[in-house]
Amino acid sequence: MTKTKNRDIRVLVVDDEPMMSDSLRQHLTEEGYTVDTAASGAEAIDLFDGGAYHLAICDLHLPDLDGLTLLRHMKDAKPATEVIVITGYDLGVPAAVEAMKAGAFYFVEKPFEFEELLPLIEKALERRELVAETANMRRQLSTRAEYFNIIGSSKQMQMIYEMIESVAKSDANVLIVGESGTGKELIANAVHYNSLRAKKPFVKVNCAALPRELIESELFGHAKGAFTGAHADKEGLVQHAAGGSLMLDEIAEMPVELQPKLLRVLQERTCRKIGSEKSYPVDFRLITSTNRLPADAIRDGLLRDDLFYRISTITIHVPPLRERMEDIQLLTDHFLKLYAEKYQRAIAGVSQSAYQRLFGHPWPGNVRELQNVIERAVLLAKGERIEPLDLPFDNGGPAGSATTALSWDVPPNMTLEDIEKVVIERTLQRTGGNKQKAANLLGIYRPRLYSKIKKYKIGIETISQN
């Protein structure tokens, strides 16, 4: 910070030794800071509570108040204020350790030179600014319903947005895990286009779509004459991604015999084309995705554990749509607007009964399935609103699905939580209170069903007797 900018920074110095207090005031003022001083704990509390200080520098030995008590008061009253404590030789290390536990940024033993203290002051203020920026980012994300074309305001999605914000600027490898149709590619886009590599290429490869015999050549390139049909040198996709990012979609579908070569490329940051003796440097950020649980893929011999550890520096788990049902209306409205404009259809909205049908569907195809359902409904709707008959579900729902539980006349003005409770109750009634069967029908894990039963205070004993 420049001295001009420092004038906006307020510092409170608390020390009962006038020589120390005056010296710190003089030095800090020369650096451009606005400084107040206090010679006792009581005076410090009055000043601190009545002002807005960015930093406090406090002696732990005060005539009227234990310095640790003052420190705890400051951190409780205004946690954003950083505190550097000053200790005397007579107080020793234990007191300094207690100060750190109480929230002090750092401690300095007397005597010291101001040149030793100044870097600590700057670092403390930098941390305060970083914490403030992070808190502001969280407030922004907590109300964000759309992020880099990802739609969702649920808690799970907010956590994903925050994780992307935290890791995108680094070059850490990212593994995205989620069922098909959950939007893994959109999250990969958000990571790349929010990174320092955003203006460089973003190359995407679907490992499941490439023939096994061609995937090595496509990824790493080949030299002329390396095999029949190799009439010229060919650059690999790792070269095309130079300076940018490379996404390997469905990484567990990559041939196991090729995975060690990818691991070497990641470790050595060099690559060798098929049929060539020459290695060339590579510079890309790796983003991978899979619709399999990594533990299952490793157990089944589809993914090497050493490669998994290399590619999963950061792992982002994308929840299935059935675990973030509160996002269904938001997604529905988004797709409705998208396809109404695309097909020039004057569709004003979705009827309540149609929404209830959407909420009751288990969505095995996740967001992609919902998108297709709304596109179809926009094309088929005969009125200004989408109705249940415009949706591709049977009136009673597919046999054995959660939709069957919604085959009842829903009272008006029911909330999503009301509907969810009724669906769970009716599914439990169908299974005679068997929670595992009910979880299977609803398409959710049993622990999640337990939490819903507890949340809605559903009495299993009563249901089992009905």
Residue pairs with C-beta under 8 A, 6 or more apart in sequence:
1 9
1 32
1 122
1 125
2 32
3 31
3 32
4 32
5 32
6 31
6 32
6 33
7 32
7 33
7 34
8 34
9 32
9 33
9 34
9 54
9 55
9 125
10 33
10 34
10 35
10 36
10 51
10 52
10 53
10 54
10 55
11 28
11 33
11 34
11 35
11 36
11 53
11 54
11 55
11 56
11 57
11 121
12 35
12 36
12 37
12 38
12 44
12 47
12 48
12 51
12 53
12 55
12 56
12 57
12 58
13 21
13 24
13 25
13 28
13 35
13 36
13 37
13 38
13 56
13 57
14 37
14 38
14 39
14 41
14 44
14 56
14 57
14 58
14 59
14 62
14 70
15 21
15 24
15 37
15 39
15 57
15 58
15 59
15 86
16 39
16 40
16 59
16 61
16 62
16 63
17 59
18 39
20 59
20 86
20 110
21 37
21 39
22 37
23 114
24 35
24 37
24 57
24 114
24 117
25 35
25 37
27 114
27 118
28 35
28 121
29 35
31 118
36 47
36 51
36 53
38 44
38 46
38 47
40 62
40 63
40 64
40 65
41 62
41 64
41 65
41 66
41 67
41 69
41 70
42 64
42 65
44 56
44 58
44 62
44 65
44 70
45 65
45 70
45 73
48 56
48 73
48 74
48 77
48 78
48 81
49 77
53 78
53 81
54 81
54 82
54 125
54 128
55 81
55 82
55 83
55 84
55 121
55 124
55 125
55 128
56 74
56 81
56 82
56 83
56 84
57 83
57 84
57 85
57 86
57 117
57 121
58 67
58 70
58 71
58 74
58 83
58 84
58 85
58 86
59 67
59 85
59 86
59 87
59 88
60 66
60 67
60 68
60 71
60 85
60 86
60 87
60 88
60 91
60 95
60 96
60 99
61 67
61 87
61 88
61 90
61 91
62 70
67 85
67 95
67 99
68 95
68 98
68 99
68 102
71 83
71 85
71 99
71 102
71 103
71 104
72 102
72 103
74 81
74 83
75 81
75 83
75 102
75 103
79 103
80 128
80 131
80 132
81 128
82 105
82 124
82 125
82 127
82 128
83 103
83 104
83 105
84 104
84 105
84 106
84 107
84 108
84 117
84 120
84 121
84 124
85 96
85 99
85 104
85 106
85 107
85 108
86 107
86 108
86 109
86 110
86 112
87 95
87 96
87 99
87 107
87 108
87 109
87 110
88 109
88 110
89 109
89 110
96 107
96 109
99 107
100 106
100 107
105 120
105 123
105 124
105 127
106 120
106 123
106 124
108 116
108 117
108 120
137 162
137 165
138 162
141 147
141 158
141 161
141 162
141 165
142 158
143 153
144 153
144 158
144 161
145 151
145 152
145 153
145 330
146 334
147 157
147 161
147 164
147 190
148 164
148 186
148 189
148 190
148 193
148 194
149 186
149 189
149 190
150 157
150 160
150 161
150 183
150 186
150 187
150 190
151 327
151 330
151 331
151 334
151 367
152 324
152 327
152 330
152 331
153 326
153 327
153 330
154 324
154 326
154 327
156 319
156 323
156 324
157 319
157 324
157 327
160 187
160 316
160 318
163 314
163 316
164 187
164 190
164 191
164 194
164 316
165 194
167 174
167 191
167 314
168 190
168 191
168 192
168 194
168 195
169 194
169 195
169 196
171 285
172 313
172 314
173 266
173 285
173 286
173 287
173 288
173 310
173 311
173 312
173 313
173 314
174 188
174 191
174 286
174 287
174 288
174 313
174 314
174 315
174 316
175 251
175 288
175 289
175 290
175 294
175 308
175 311
175 312
175 313
175 314
175 315
175 316
176 184
176 187
176 188
176 287
176 288
176 289
176 290
176 315
176 316
176 318
177 184
177 289
177 290
177 291
177 293
177 294
177 315
177 316
177 317
177 318
178 184
178 289
178 291
178 317
178 318
178 319
178 320
179 291
179 318
179 320
179 366
180 291
180 365
180 366
180 368
181 321
181 365
181 366
181 367
181 368
181 369
182 318
182 319
182 320
182 321
182 366
182 367
183 318
183 366
183 367
184 249
184 289
184 291
184 318
185 204
185 247
185 249
185 289
187 316
187 318
188 204
188 245
188 247
188 287
188 289
189 202
191 245
191 287
192 198
192 202
192 244
192 245
192 247
192 285
192 287
193 202
195 245
195 285
197 243
197 244
197 245
197 285
200 241
200 242
200 243
200 244
200 245
201 240
201 241
201 242
201 243
201 244
201 245
202 241
202 244
202 245
202 247
203 237
203 240
203 241
203 244
203 245
203 246
203 247
203 284
204 247
204 249
205 218
205 219
205 237
205 246
205 247
205 248
205 249
206 249
206 250
207 215
207 248
207 249
207 250
207 251
207 252
207 253
207 254
208 249
208 250
208 253
210 218
212 255
215 254
215 255
215 258
216 258
216 261
216 274
217 226
217 230
217 234
217 236
217 274
218 236
218 237
219 236
219 237
219 238
219 258
219 262
220 236
220 238
220 261
220 265
220 271
220 272
220 273
220 274
221 233
221 234
221 235
221 236
221 238
221 239
221 271
221 273
221 274
222 230
222 233
222 234
222 236
222 273
222 274
222 275
222 276
223 230
223 233
223 273
223 274
223 275
223 276
224 230
224 231
224 232
224 233
224 275
225 275
226 273
226 274
226 275
226 276
227 274
227 275
230 274
230 275
233 273
234 273
236 271
236 273
237 246
238 246
238 265
238 271
238 282
238 284
239 271
239 280
239 282
241 284
242 282
242 283
242 284
243 283
243 284
244 284
244 285
245 284
245 285
245 286
245 287
246 284
246 285
246 286
246 287
247 287
247 288
247 289
248 254
248 262
248 286
248 287
248 288
248 289
249 288
249 289
250 289
250 290
250 291
251 288
251 289
251 290
251 303
251 311
252 290
252 292
252 294
252 297
252 302
252 303
253 302
254 262
256 301
256 302
256 303
256 304
259 303
259 304
259 307
260 304
260 307
262 307
263 304
263 306
263 307
263 310
265 271
265 282
266 286
266 310
266 311
267 310
269 281
269 282
269 283
270 279
270 280
270 281
270 282
271 279
271 280
271 282
272 278
272 279
272 280
273 280
286 311
288 311
290 297
290 303
292 302
292 303
294 303
294 308
294 312
294 315
297 303
297 308
298 304
298 305
298 308
320 363
320 366
320 443
321 327
321 328
321 331
321 363
321 366
321 367
321 369
321 370
322 362
322 363
322 442
322 443
322 444
323 444
323 448
325 359
325 416
325 420
326 416
328 358
328 359
328 370
329 355
329 416
331 367
331 370
331 371
332 350
332 355
332 358
332 370
332 374
333 349
333 350
335 370
335 371
335 374
335 375
336 347
336 349
336 350
336 374
336 378
336 386
339 345
339 374
339 375
339 378
339 379
340 346
340 347
340 378
343 378
343 379
345 378
345 379
345 381
346 384
347 378
347 381
347 384
347 385
347 386
348 384
348 385
349 384
349 385
349 386
350 358
350 385
350 386
351 385
351 386
351 387
351 388
352 410
352 412
353 387
353 388
353 410
354 377
354 385
354 386
354 387
354 388
354 390
354 391
356 406
356 410
356 414
356 419
357 388
357 391
357 393
357 403
357 406
358 370
358 373
358 391
359 406
359 416
359 419
359 420
359 423
360 397
360 402
360 403
360 405
360 406
360 419
360 423
361 393
361 397
361 401
361 402
361 403
362 401
362 402
362 403
362 441
362 442
362 443
363 369
363 370
363 443
364 443
365 372
373 391
373 392
374 386
376 390
376 392
377 386
377 390
377 391
378 386
380 390
381 387
381 390
382 390
388 395
393 403
394 403
395 407
396 403
396 404
396 407
397 403
397 404
397 405
397 406
397 407
398 404
400 441
401 441
402 423
402 427
402 441
402 442
402 443
404 430
405 422
405 423
405 426
405 427
405 430
406 419
406 422
406 423
406 426
408 422
408 426
410 419
414 422
417 456
420 452
420 456
421 456
421 458
423 442
424 438
424 442
424 449
424 452
424 453
424 456
424 458
425 458
425 463
427 438
427 441
427 442
428 434
428 435
428 438
428 458
428 460
428 463
429 463
429 466
430 438
430 441
431 437
431 438
431 441
432 464
433 460
433 461
433 463
433 464
435 446
435 449
435 450
435 453
435 460
436 446
438 449
439 445
439 446
439 448
439 449
442 449
452 458
453 460
